[in-house]
Amino acid sequence: MTRSDQRSEALSSAPALAGRRIVQVLATSTGGVGTHVHAIVPGLVSAGATVGVCGPPATDALFGFAAAGAQFQPVRIASGLRPVQDVRALISLRRGLSGADLVHAHGLRAGLLSVLARPAAPVVVTLHNALLDTAGPRGSLNKALERLVIRGADVVLAASLDLAEHARSVGGRDVRSAPVTAPTLSEANRTRAQVRAELGVPDTVPLLLAVGRLHPQKGYDTLLCAAGLWRDRPDGPLTVIAGEGPLHAEMSEQITREHLPVVLLGRRNDIANLLSACDLVVLTSQWEARALVAQEALRAGRPLVATAVGGIPELAGQGAGVLIPPKDCAALDAAVTGVLGDPARAAALVEAGRSAAATWPTMDDTVAQLSALYAELLGAS
């Protein structure tokens, strides 16, 4: 074998991204986006890449990107428009992207700054969420900036089919579907009885679980409305909500004022334990792509009642969950009480949910898809 042949063989057997610097960019995140970026880093490192992450220091403190194998560069990218802060973030991001072979931005805010930074490298943007603030002058500005991001990216990855359709409609050059996979949860380390005792919930009381940021997008006003209907029923459920966010004070005040059977748990790192203790998972969002909690619930064998928005029907359609319209308190009440009052129906939902979950891409599949895309854009064989 000649030296040329040996070099060719070595190159062909090397990891797909060997010697490449891939930079992931994200804005402020306390949930799905940060979880996703943290989850893909080890796989990209295994594929040979040097992985950088640019984002707010608080987001790194929450998710620990360095511990996952990334080189972290603090860039204070806010979740909303902040002209002065955005200029500073753009300057910091340009430094962070120095030497990058490829940039992958997550969300419109990170995508906007990455496209404006225009490094001498391909830019991939993943759309994790729909643009919901589209009314009035501010909405018009938001739509214009969204078009800039989508048209400026070399490739747009969409976390749900409706996002992909929208991106194509506003001029995306290369739009591809890329479902965001929920990382596998750790096994529950406490029993159902132990978790319920901690929460003060007798085994005879149905327990509903909601997980997500306390934000208007999550539709918690509908959940609290339904809780008001359950408050005086002898067989009414208790609802616990795991998450924190800007609506905490407002929701807490309403729960106290109306004596609602709802407990705000704050941010929790033991979702597997909460799933093991609950009887049903509720998701009342006005829009979601592939909500991580919906994936976690169906994998864990818990019945799911969710709004039929965004990518949720892709996950929980065809009998895997009970789907209802958003902002419909009566429909939520009927769905929840219908499942809790019919053990056979609940069992059928569990079986259908687990069957659906078995067809979803794994985290290994997600990393393989990204690695192949990166190699394609980088011209790797």
URZIVEN-V107360 format. One line per field, one symbol per residue. phi: phi as a letter, one per 20 degrees, with the letter a starting at -180 (. if undefined). burial: I if it has 9 or more other C-alpha atoms within 8 Angstrom, else O. A space follows every 50 residues. Layout:
phi = ???
burial = ???
//
This chain:
phi = .fffffffffffefggdgmedddecbegbcbffffffgfeggfffffofe ddcdafgfffffdmfffeoeeecfceefecfbgffffffffffgffegnf ebdcednffffffffffkffbfddceeebfeeecemgffffgfffffgff feffcdddfbfffffffffdoffbdcfbgeefgffffgdcfgffffffem dffeefddcccqffbggfmfffffgffffegdefdfedddceqcrfegff ffffgffdlefcceemfcdcffffffeedaddcdffabecgffffffffe mdgcdbfeclefffedflnfbedcfflcffffgfffffffecgfffffff ffffffffeffefffffffffffgfffemfe
burial = OOOOOIOOOOOOOOOIIIOIIIIIIIIIIIOIIIIIIIIIIIIIIOIIII IIIIIIIOIIOOIIIIOIIIIIIIIIIIOOOOOOIIOOIIOIIIOIIOOI IIIIIIIIIIIIIIIOIOIOIIIIIIIIIOOOOIOOOIIIOIIOIIIIII IOIIIIIIIIIOIIOOIIOIIIIOIIIIIOIIOOOOOIOOIIOOIIIOOO IOOOIIIIIIIIIIIOOIIIOIIIIIIIIIIOOOOIIIIIIIIIOOIIOO OIOIIOOOOIIIOIIOOOOOOIIIIIIIIIIIIIIIIIIIIIOIIIIIII IIIIIIIIIIIIIOIIIOIIIIIIIIOIIOIIIOIIOOIIOOOOOIIOII IIIIOIIOOOIOIOOIIOOOIIOIIIOIOOO
//
